[in-house]
Amino acid sequence: MMETRTAAREDDLFLCEVYSSTRLEEVSAWGWEDKDCKAFLSMQWRMQTNSYQLQFPDSENLILSYEGTDAGRMMLNKAAEKIHLIDISLLPPFRNRGIGTSILKNLQQEALMNQQIIELHVTPYNPARRLYERLGFQLSESLDFYWKMVWKPLHSTIGL
C-alpha cells in the first residue's frame, strides 16, 4: 500500500539518497572514487533543493512510502488549471514494480476530477519517459535538455 507524507528537515538524508540513486550510474561512469561521487551527488542534491525552493515556493514535497518503507519522493505544484509534477523518484528496489504507475494514475484521477492538466519535464533518455507516454502524456515542447510533457484529461486514453 502506498502512502504519502510531507517531507520534513529530518528527511534530508533520505531525500539526498533518493536523488543520488537517480544519478549514481551516470556519475560512477566518470571514473571518480566513491567518496568523490557521493560528495558531488550531495552537492547536486543541495543545489536542486535550493533551486526548487526558489522556483516553486508553494510546492508539496512528499515522501512516498510503500508498505511502511520510505520508497521515494514526489514534488507537486498545484494550481487551478494544472498540476505540475516537479519530481518523482523511487529508490531502485521500488522501481519497475508498478508503484510509479499507481502513483501517476492516482494523480491523473485527481486531475480528471478537477479538470486539470498534468505537466512535467523529463530528459528524452530517462526510462520514465516511456511510462509517461504509456499513461497518455504527450510531448508539448522540446527544450534544451528536457521534454515538456502534458497529460490532458479530455484526451486521456487510459482507463483510470
N, C-alpha and C positions, 0 to 999 in steps of 0.2 A: 504494500500500500504506500502510495506517495503522499507526502505531507510537505508543507512549506512553513517557514517561519522567517521573520525579519532578521537579517544579519545584524550582529552586534559587534562591537570592537573586539570582543574575545574570540570572534570567528576569523580574525585576520590571518592567522597561521593556516587555517583550513582553506580560506579563500585564495591565499597565495599558492597552496598546494594544488588546488583545482586549476588555477591559471597555469602554473608550471607544467602540469600534466598535459596541457594542450600544446605546449611548445617544446617539451623536452626532446622529442625525437629530432626536431629541426635543429635545435641548439647543440645537441650532442654530436650531430654530424659535422660540426665545425672543428672537432678535434681538441676541444678545450678539456682541461681537467674537470672532474666532477664538481669540486668546490667552486671553480670559476663559473661553471654553468649555473649552479644554484644561486650564486651571488648575482649574476646577470639577470636570471629569471625573477629573482626577488625585486631587483631594481625596476625591471619592466612592469611587474605587477603594481608596484607603488606608483609608477608613472601613469599606468592605465587607470588605477583607482582615483588618482588626483584629477585626471582628465575627465573621467565620467562624472565626478562630483561637480566639476565646473560646468560641463555641458548639460548635465541632467540633475540639477539640484533637488528636484521633486520625485526622483525615481524611487521605485521599490527595489531594494536589494534583498533578495531572498535566498535562504539556504534550502536546498532540496534534499529531503530525507526519504530513503526507500527502506521500508520495513525496519524503521528505527535507526538506521545508519545514515549519517550525512553522506550524500552521494554527489552533490554538485551545487551549482548556483544559477540563479536567473535574475536578471535585472530588467525591469519594465518601466517605461514612462507612459502613463496613460493620459489621454486627452479625450475630449468629447467625440472626436471623429476617428481617432486611431489609437492603437496600442503599438508602441514602439518596443520591440524586443531588442534591447540593447545587447544583452549577452545571455547565452545559455550554454553551460558547460557541465559535463559529467566526468567524474573520475573514471579511469579506464575500466575497472571491474563492473561499472554500471552501464557501459556503452554497449550498443548492439543487442539490447535486451528488450526493446520496445518501450523503455522508460521515457526517452525523449519524445517518441511518437505520442505517447499518452499525454504527456505534459502539453505538447503543442495542440493536440486535439481538444483538450480542456480549454486552452487559451482561445482556440477557434470558436468553441461553443460560446464562451463569454462574449467574444467579438460579434458573433452572429446574433446573440440576444440583444446586443446594444447597437447593432448596425454600424460596427466599426471595421476599419481595415486593420490589418496587422502588417507592420513594416519592419524589416530587418536588413542588416548588411552582412555579407559573407564573402570570404575570398573565393574565387572561382575554383580553386583546387581543394577546398575544405570538403571532406567527405559528407559533412552535414548538408551540403547544398543539395545532394540527391534526395535526402529526406524531405527538405523543404519543397522540392519540386514534386515529389510524390504526394505531398499534402496540399498541393494546389497553389503554392507560392509561385509567382511569375516574375521574371526579370523586368524591372521597371527602369533601371538606369545602370549603366556600366561606368563606374568611377575609376580613378587611378588604380587602386589596388583591391577594390571591393565592388561587389554587385549589390545594388539595392533591389531587394525582392519584396513583393507585396502580395498579400492574400486579401481577396475581396469577398465578403460573404455572398454577394449576389452572383458571383461567378464560380462559386465553390462546386467542385465535382466530387468531393469525398463525402462519405457517409459519416456524419457526426453522431 
